[in-house]
Amino acid sequence: MIETNLFKYYKMMRDKNIILSFKGTVSQEILVSIGSLIKDKLSQEICQQRVTKKVFSIFIELAQNVLHYSAEKMSLGNDDKKAGMGIVVVSEDEDYYKITSGNLIEKSMIKQIVDRCNYINKLDREKLKIYFKEQRRLPRGDSSGGGIGLIDVARKSGYPLDVQINSIDESHSFFVLSAKVEKEN
């Protein structure tokens, strides 16, 4: 029965300390609304403003990646605008907050994204700063994902980006990206 499954889902979310979970079409309006919920929730907890800003900023970046780069799109209203579909989750651990996003991607994009994340993960704090500045100076071309936003997420997080790729079919995979933000005492 659906109520039983929903209750199990609720318990799992409670047990995993999920602060927020959103699955669906990520529009700019939804992004703003959910971002406000995150700010409100973290400010109710005794969470330092700096930590709240980092979690919020990373959430926005990961949600924007879903919005812009998901291979699964849905039309918004009567115009030709389309928004990406996916999932964004914010959870809390004893020592950190974890922000995770997931969406479908074309298999042809996997190598580029994984290589970019691996490169970013090899850089220390100072080299990340330099790389970020270098990338900002480049002309804005036809972006295919994995750009300056990933560098910014890594800089704000202070931890390596966690990337998972799950094969769906011959042409698509499900891309999961996670970042942690340490709680400050």
CYANA upper distance limits for C-alpha pairs under 8 A (distance plus 0.5 A):
  1 MET  CA      5 ASN  CA      7.15
  2 ILE  CA      6 LEU  CA      6.53
  3 GLU  CA      7 PHE  CA      6.57
  4 THR  CA      8 LYS  CA      6.77
  5 ASN  CA      9 TYR  CA      6.65
  6 LEU  CA     10 TYR  CA      6.58
  7 PHE  CA     11 LYS  CA      6.66
  8 LYS  CA     12 MET  CA      6.59
  9 TYR  CA     13 MET  CA      6.68
 10 TYR  CA     14 ARG  CA      6.65
 11 LYS  CA     15 ASP  CA      6.45
 12 MET  CA     16 LYS  CA      6.53
 13 MET  CA     17 ASN  CA      6.55
 13 MET  CA     18 ILE  CA      5.62
 14 ARG  CA     18 ILE  CA      6.66
 16 LYS  CA     91 SER  CA      7.68
 16 LYS  CA     92 GLU  CA      8.25
 17 ASN  CA     91 SER  CA      6.00
 17 ASN  CA     92 GLU  CA      5.83
 17 ASN  CA     93 ASP  CA      7.47
 18 ILE  CA     89 VAL  CA      7.67
 18 ILE  CA     90 VAL  CA      6.51
 18 ILE  CA     91 SER  CA      4.63
 18 ILE  CA     92 GLU  CA      6.88
 19 ILE  CA     41 LYS  CA      8.48
 19 ILE  CA     89 VAL  CA      8.17
 19 ILE  CA     90 VAL  CA      6.01
 19 ILE  CA     91 SER  CA      5.64
 19 ILE  CA     92 GLU  CA      7.31
 20 LEU  CA     38 ILE  CA      8.13
 20 LEU  CA     88 VAL  CA      8.46
 20 LEU  CA     89 VAL  CA      6.07
 20 LEU  CA     90 VAL  CA      5.64
 20 LEU  CA     91 SER  CA      7.38
 21 SER  CA     87 ILE  CA      7.77
 21 SER  CA     88 VAL  CA      6.38
 21 SER  CA     89 VAL  CA      4.89
 21 SER  CA     90 VAL  CA      7.02
 22 PHE  CA     87 ILE  CA      6.01
 22 PHE  CA     88 VAL  CA      5.86
 22 PHE  CA     89 VAL  CA      6.93
 23 LYS  CA     85 MET  CA      8.03
 23 LYS  CA     86 GLY  CA      6.18
 23 LYS  CA     87 ILE  CA      4.71
 23 LYS  CA     88 VAL  CA      7.10
 24 GLY  CA     85 MET  CA      5.74
 24 GLY  CA     86 GLY  CA      6.09
 24 GLY  CA     87 ILE  CA      6.96
 25 THR  CA     67 LEU  CA      8.03
 25 THR  CA     73 LYS  CA      8.12
 25 THR  CA     74 MET  CA      7.23
 25 THR  CA     83 ALA  CA      6.73
 25 THR  CA     84 GLY  CA      6.26
 25 THR  CA     85 MET  CA      4.74
 25 THR  CA     86 GLY  CA      7.09
 26 VAL  CA     30 ILE  CA      6.56
 26 VAL  CA     31 LEU  CA      6.99
 26 VAL  CA     63 ALA  CA      7.41
 26 VAL  CA     64 GLN  CA      8.24
 26 VAL  CA     66 VAL  CA      7.31
 26 VAL  CA     67 LEU  CA      5.69
 26 VAL  CA     83 ALA  CA      6.62
 26 VAL  CA     84 GLY  CA      6.36
 26 VAL  CA     85 MET  CA      6.37
 26 VAL  CA     86 GLY  CA      7.71
 27 SER  CA     31 LEU  CA      6.64
 27 SER  CA     67 LEU  CA      6.89
 27 SER  CA     83 ALA  CA      6.29
 27 SER  CA     84 GLY  CA      8.13
 28 GLN  CA     32 VAL  CA      6.82
 28 GLN  CA     67 LEU  CA      8.47
 29 GLU  CA     33 SER  CA      6.78
 30 ILE  CA     34 ILE  CA      6.49
 31 LEU  CA     35 GLY  CA      6.38
 31 LEU  CA     60 ILE  CA      7.41
 31 LEU  CA     63 ALA  CA      7.45
 31 LEU  CA     64 GLN  CA      8.36
 32 VAL  CA     36 SER  CA      6.73
 33 SER  CA     37 LEU  CA      6.96
 34 ILE  CA     38 ILE  CA      6.80
 35 GLY  CA     39 LYS  CA      6.84
 35 GLY  CA     56 PHE  CA      6.86
 35 GLY  CA     59 PHE  CA      7.90
 35 GLY  CA     60 ILE  CA      7.43
 36 SER  CA     40 ASP  CA      6.63
 37 LEU  CA     41 LYS  CA      6.52
 38 ILE  CA     42 LEU  CA      6.58
 38 ILE  CA     56 PHE  CA      7.21
 39 LYS  CA     43 SER  CA      6.49
 39 LYS  CA     52 THR  CA      6.94
 39 LYS  CA     53 LYS  CA      8.40
 39 LYS  CA     56 PHE  CA      7.12
 40 ASP  CA     44 GLN  CA      6.72
 41 LYS  CA     45 GLU  CA      7.17
 42 LEU  CA     46 ILE  CA      7.91
 42 LEU  CA     47 CYS  CA      6.41
 42 LEU  CA     52 THR  CA      6.60
 43 SER  CA     47 CYS  CA      6.45
 43 SER  CA     48 GLN  CA      8.32
 43 SER  CA     49 GLN  CA      7.97
 43 SER  CA     52 THR  CA      7.64
 47 CYS  CA     51 VAL  CA      7.12
 47 CYS  CA     52 THR  CA      7.11
 47 CYS  CA    183 LYS  CA      8.14
 47 CYS  CA    184 GLU  CA      8.35
 48 GLN  CA     52 THR  CA      6.87
 48 GLN  CA    184 GLU  CA      7.49
 49 GLN  CA     53 LYS  CA      6.63
 50 ARG  CA     54 LYS  CA      6.81
 51 VAL  CA     55 VAL  CA      6.70
 51 VAL  CA    181 VAL  CA      7.58
 51 VAL  CA    182 GLU  CA      8.03
 51 VAL  CA    183 LYS  CA      7.11
 51 VAL  CA    184 GLU  CA      7.76
 52 THR  CA     56 PHE  CA      6.50
 53 LYS  CA     57 SER  CA      6.41
 54 LYS  CA     58 ILE  CA      6.58
 54 LYS  CA    156 LYS  CA      6.44
 54 LYS  CA    157 SER  CA      7.66
 54 LYS  CA    181 VAL  CA      7.49
 55 VAL  CA     59 PHE  CA      6.50
 55 VAL  CA     97 TYR  CA      7.80
 55 VAL  CA     99 ILE  CA      7.77
 55 VAL  CA    181 VAL  CA      7.01
 56 PHE  CA     60 ILE  CA      6.68
 57 SER  CA     61 GLU  CA      6.77
 57 SER  CA    153 VAL  CA      8.44
 58 ILE  CA     62 LEU  CA      6.60
 58 ILE  CA     99 ILE  CA      7.62
 58 ILE  CA    153 VAL  CA      6.09
 58 ILE  CA    156 LYS  CA      7.89
 58 ILE  CA    157 SER  CA      8.29
 58 ILE  CA    179 ALA  CA      8.16
 59 PHE  CA     63 ALA  CA      6.49
 59 PHE  CA     88 VAL  CA      8.31
 59 PHE  CA     90 VAL  CA      8.31
 59 PHE  CA     99 ILE  CA      6.71
 59 PHE  CA    100 THR  CA      8.44
 60 ILE  CA     64 GLN  CA      6.47
 61 GLU  CA     65 ASN  CA      6.78
 61 GLU  CA    149 GLY  CA      6.77
 61 GLU  CA    150 LEU  CA      8.50
 61 GLU  CA    153 VAL  CA      7.72
 62 LEU  CA     66 VAL  CA      7.10
 62 LEU  CA     88 VAL  CA      8.10
 62 LEU  CA    100 THR  CA      7.89
 62 LEU  CA    101 SER  CA      6.44
 62 LEU  CA    177 LEU  CA      8.26
 63 ALA  CA     67 LEU  CA      6.71
 63 ALA  CA     88 VAL  CA      7.00
 63 ALA  CA    101 SER  CA      7.29
 64 GLN  CA     68 HIS  CA      6.50
 65 ASN  CA     69 TYR  CA      5.97
 65 ASN  CA     70 SER  CA      7.75
 65 ASN  CA    145 GLY  CA      8.02
 66 VAL  CA     70 SER  CA      5.54
 66 VAL  CA     84 GLY  CA      5.93
 66 VAL  CA     85 MET  CA      6.88
 66 VAL  CA     86 GLY  CA      6.52
 66 VAL  CA     87 ILE  CA      8.32
 66 VAL  CA    101 SER  CA      7.87
 66 VAL  CA    102 GLY  CA      7.73
 66 VAL  CA    103 ASN  CA      6.61
 67 LEU  CA     83 ALA  CA      5.70
 67 LEU  CA     84 GLY  CA      4.64
 67 LEU  CA     85 MET  CA      7.20
 68 HIS  CA     83 ALA  CA      7.17
 68 HIS  CA     84 GLY  CA      6.42
 69 TYR  CA     84 GLY  CA      7.11
 69 TYR  CA    105 ILE  CA      7.90
 69 TYR  CA    144 SER  CA      8.12
 69 TYR  CA    145 GLY  CA      6.88
 70 SER  CA     84 GLY  CA      5.32
 70 SER  CA     85 MET  CA      6.68
 70 SER  CA     86 GLY  CA      7.60
 70 SER  CA    103 ASN  CA      5.98
 70 SER  CA    104 LEU  CA      5.92
 70 SER  CA    105 ILE  CA      6.25
 71 ALA  CA     84 GLY  CA      7.49
 71 ALA  CA     85 MET  CA      8.48
 71 ALA  CA    103 ASN  CA      7.96
 71 ALA  CA    104 LEU  CA      5.72
 71 ALA  CA    105 ILE  CA      5.43
 71 ALA  CA    106 GLU  CA      6.81
 71 ALA  CA    172 HIS  CA      8.50
 72 GLU  CA     84 GLY  CA      6.27
 72 GLU  CA     85 MET  CA      6.04
 72 GLU  CA     86 GLY  CA      8.28
 72 GLU  CA    103 ASN  CA      8.06
 72 GLU  CA    104 LEU  CA      6.56
 72 GLU  CA    105 ILE  CA      8.30
 73 LYS  CA     82 LYS  CA      6.42
 73 LYS  CA     83 ALA  CA      5.88
 73 LYS  CA     84 GLY  CA      4.97
 73 LYS  CA     85 MET  CA      6.21
 74 MET  CA     82 LYS  CA      5.81
 74 MET  CA     83 ALA  CA      6.03
 74 MET  CA     84 GLY  CA      6.97
 74 MET  CA     85 MET  CA      7.50
 75 SER  CA     79 ASP  CA      8.19
 75 SER  CA     80 ASP  CA      7.22
 75 SER  CA     81 LYS  CA      6.39
 75 SER  CA     82 LYS  CA      4.84
 75 SER  CA     83 ALA  CA      6.98
 76 LEU  CA     80 ASP  CA      7.85
 76 LEU  CA     81 LYS  CA      6.12
 76 LEU  CA     82 LYS  CA      6.06
 76 LEU  CA     83 ALA  CA      7.31
 77 GLY  CA     81 LYS  CA      8.28
 85 MET  CA    103 ASN  CA      7.11
 86 GLY  CA    101 SER  CA      7.84
 86 GLY  CA    102 GLY  CA      6.08
 86 GLY  CA    103 ASN  CA      4.93
 86 GLY  CA    104 LEU  CA      7.73
 87 ILE  CA    101 SER  CA      6.01
 87 ILE  CA    102 GLY  CA      5.66
 87 ILE  CA    103 ASN  CA      7.05
 88 VAL  CA     99 ILE  CA      7.89
 88 VAL  CA    100 THR  CA      6.14
 88 VAL  CA    101 SER  CA      4.79
 88 VAL  CA    102 GLY  CA      7.01
 89 VAL  CA     98 LYS  CA      8.50
 89 VAL  CA     99 ILE  CA      6.32
 89 VAL  CA    100 THR  CA      5.65
 89 VAL  CA    101 SER  CA      6.84
 90 VAL  CA     97 TYR  CA      7.55
 90 VAL  CA     98 LYS  CA      6.19
 90 VAL  CA     99 ILE  CA      5.07
 90 VAL  CA    100 THR  CA      6.92
 91 SER  CA     97 TYR  CA      6.24
 91 SER  CA     98 LYS  CA      5.72
 91 SER  CA     99 ILE  CA      7.09
 92 GLU  CA     96 TYR  CA      6.71
 92 GLU  CA     97 TYR  CA      5.01
 92 GLU  CA     98 LYS  CA      6.72
 93 ASP  CA     97 TYR  CA      6.43
 93 ASP  CA     98 LYS  CA      8.05
 95 ASP  CA    182 GLU  CA      6.50
 95 ASP  CA    183 LYS  CA      6.04
 96 TYR  CA    180 LYS  CA      6.78
 96 TYR  CA    181 VAL  CA      5.82
 96 TYR  CA    182 GLU  CA      4.63
 96 TYR  CA    183 LYS  CA      5.37
 97 TYR  CA    180 LYS  CA      6.09
 97 TYR  CA    181 VAL  CA      5.66
 97 TYR  CA    182 GLU  CA      6.91
 97 TYR  CA    183 LYS  CA      7.51
 98 LYS  CA    178 SER  CA      7.30
 98 LYS  CA    179 ALA  CA      6.26
 98 LYS  CA    180 LYS  CA      4.93
 98 LYS  CA    181 VAL  CA      6.90
 99 ILE  CA    178 SER  CA      6.08
 99 ILE  CA    179 ALA  CA      5.91
 99 ILE  CA    180 LYS  CA      6.83
100 THR  CA    176 VAL  CA      7.46
100 THR  CA    177 LEU  CA      6.10
100 THR  CA    178 SER  CA      4.70
100 THR  CA    179 ALA  CA      7.03
101 SER  CA    176 VAL  CA      6.16
101 SER  CA    177 LEU  CA      5.93
101 SER  CA    178 SER  CA      7.01
102 GLY  CA    174 PHE  CA      7.11
102 GLY  CA    175 PHE  CA      5.89
102 GLY  CA    176 VAL  CA      4.80
102 GLY  CA    177 LEU  CA      6.94
103 ASN  CA    174 PHE  CA      5.96
103 ASN  CA    175 PHE  CA      5.95
103 ASN  CA    176 VAL  CA      7.33
104 LEU  CA    172 HIS  CA      6.86
104 LEU  CA    173 SER  CA      6.14
104 LEU  CA    174 PHE  CA      4.96
104 LEU  CA    175 PHE  CA      6.53
105 ILE  CA    109 MET  CA      7.29
105 ILE  CA    110 ILE  CA      8.12
105 ILE  CA    172 HIS  CA      6.09
105 ILE  CA    173 SER  CA      6.00
105 ILE  CA    174 PHE  CA      6.63
105 ILE  CA    175 PHE  CA      6.88
106 GLU  CA    110 ILE  CA      7.80
106 GLU  CA    171 SER  CA      6.36
106 GLU  CA    172 HIS  CA      5.20
106 GLU  CA    173 SER  CA      6.96
107 LYS  CA    170 GLU  CA      8.32
107 LYS  CA    171 SER  CA      5.89
107 LYS  CA    172 HIS  CA      5.56
107 LYS  CA    173 SER  CA      6.38
108 SER  CA    171 SER  CA      8.28
109 MET  CA    113 ILE  CA      6.77
110 ILE  CA    114 VAL  CA      6.46
110 ILE  CA    165 ILE  CA      8.35
111 LYS  CA    115 ASP  CA      6.31
112 GLN  CA    116 ARG  CA      6.60
112 GLN  CA    146 GLY  CA      8.19
113 ILE  CA    117 CYS  CA      6.69
113 ILE  CA    145 GLY  CA      7.73
113 ILE  CA    146 GLY  CA      6.03
114 VAL  CA    118 ASN  CA      6.53
114 VAL  CA    163 VAL  CA      7.76
115 ASP  CA    119 TYR  CA      6.58
116 ARG  CA    120 ILE  CA      6.67
116 ARG  CA    146 GLY  CA      7.03
117 CYS  CA    121 ASN  CA      6.55
117 CYS  CA    146 GLY  CA      8.20
117 CYS  CA    150 LEU  CA      7.84
117 CYS  CA    161 LEU  CA      7.09
117 CYS  CA    163 VAL  CA      8.04
118 ASN  CA    122 LYS  CA      6.93
119 TYR  CA    123 LEU  CA      7.41
120 ILE  CA    128 LEU  CA      7.60
120 ILE  CA    150 LEU  CA      8.42
120 ILE  CA    151 ILE  CA      7.01
120 ILE  CA    154 ALA  CA      7.87
120 ILE  CA    160 PRO  CA      8.41
120 ILE  CA    161 LEU  CA      8.50
121 ASN  CA    154 ALA  CA      8.16
121 ASN  CA    160 PRO  CA      5.56
121 ASN  CA    161 LEU  CA      6.91
123 LEU  CA    127 LYS  CA      5.99
123 LEU  CA    128 LEU  CA      6.13
124 ASP  CA    128 LEU  CA      6.53
125 ARG  CA    129 LYS  CA      6.88
125 ARG  CA    155 ARG  CA      7.37
125 ARG  CA    158 GLY  CA      8.15
126 GLU  CA    130 ILE  CA      6.93
127 LYS  CA    131 TYR  CA      6.52
128 LEU  CA    132 PHE  CA      6.47
128 LEU  CA    151 ILE  CA      7.38
128 LEU  CA    154 ALA  CA      8.50
128 LEU  CA    155 ARG  CA      7.16
129 LYS  CA    133 LYS  CA      6.85
129 LYS  CA    155 ARG  CA      7.93
130 ILE  CA    134 GLU  CA      6.71
131 TYR  CA    135 GLN  CA      6.63
131 TYR  CA    151 ILE  CA      8.38
132 PHE  CA    136 ARG  CA      6.72
132 PHE  CA    148 ILE  CA      7.04
132 PHE  CA    151 ILE  CA      6.68
132 PHE  CA    152 ASP  CA      7.72
133 LYS  CA    137 ARG  CA      6.98
134 GLU  CA    138 LEU  CA      7.32
135 GLN  CA    147 GLY  CA      8.45
135 GLN  CA    148 ILE  CA      6.84
136 ARG  CA    148 ILE  CA      7.54
143 SER  CA    147 GLY  CA      7.83
146 GLY  CA    150 LEU  CA      6.45
147 GLY  CA    151 ILE  CA      7.76
148 ILE  CA    152 ASP  CA      6.81
149 GLY  CA    153 VAL  CA      6.67
150 LEU  CA    154 ALA  CA      6.77
151 ILE  CA    155 ARG  CA      6.69
152 ASP  CA    156 LYS  CA      6.64
153 VAL  CA    157 SER  CA      6.42
153 VAL  CA    161 LEU  CA      8.50
153 VAL  CA    179 ALA  CA      7.73
154 ALA  CA    158 GLY  CA      6.43
154 ALA  CA    159 TYR  CA      6.93
154 ALA  CA    160 PRO  CA      6.91
154 ALA  CA    161 LEU  CA      6.79
154 ALA  CA    179 ALA  CA      7.90
156 LYS  CA    181 VAL  CA      8.16
157 SER  CA    179 ALA  CA      6.71
157 SER  CA    180 LYS  CA      6.09
157 SER  CA    181 VAL  CA      5.48
157 SER  CA    182 GLU  CA      8.08
158 GLY  CA    180 LYS  CA      8.21
158 GLY  CA    181 VAL  CA      7.68
159 TYR  CA    179 ALA  CA      7.45
159 TYR  CA    180 LYS  CA      6.82
159 TYR  CA    181 VAL  CA      8.14
160 PRO  CA    179 ALA  CA      7.74
161 LEU  CA    177 LEU  CA      7.44
161 LEU  CA    178 SER  CA      6.56
161 LEU  CA    179 ALA  CA      5.97
162 ASP  CA    176 VAL  CA      8.46
162 ASP  CA    177 LEU  CA      6.17
162 ASP  CA    178 SER  CA      5.46
162 ASP  CA    179 ALA  CA      6.91
163 VAL  CA    175 PHE  CA      7.88
163 VAL  CA    176 VAL  CA      6.22
163 VAL  CA    177 LEU  CA      5.29
163 VAL  CA    178 SER  CA      7.09
164 GLN  CA    175 PHE  CA      6.53
164 GLN  CA    176 VAL  CA      5.50
164 GLN  CA    177 LEU  CA      7.08
165 ILE  CA    173 SER  CA      6.90
165 ILE  CA    174 PHE  CA      6.24
165 ILE  CA    175 PHE  CA      5.38
165 ILE  CA    176 VAL  CA      6.83
166 ASN  CA    173 SER  CA      5.88
166 ASN  CA    174 PHE  CA      5.45
166 ASN  CA    175 PHE  CA      7.08
167 SER  CA    172 HIS  CA      7.11
167 SER  CA    173 SER  CA      4.77
167 SER  CA    174 PHE  CA      6.77
168 ILE  CA    172 HIS  CA      6.04
168 ILE  CA    173 SER  CA      5.33
168 ILE  CA    174 PHE  CA      7.03
169 ASP  CA    173 SER  CA      7.34
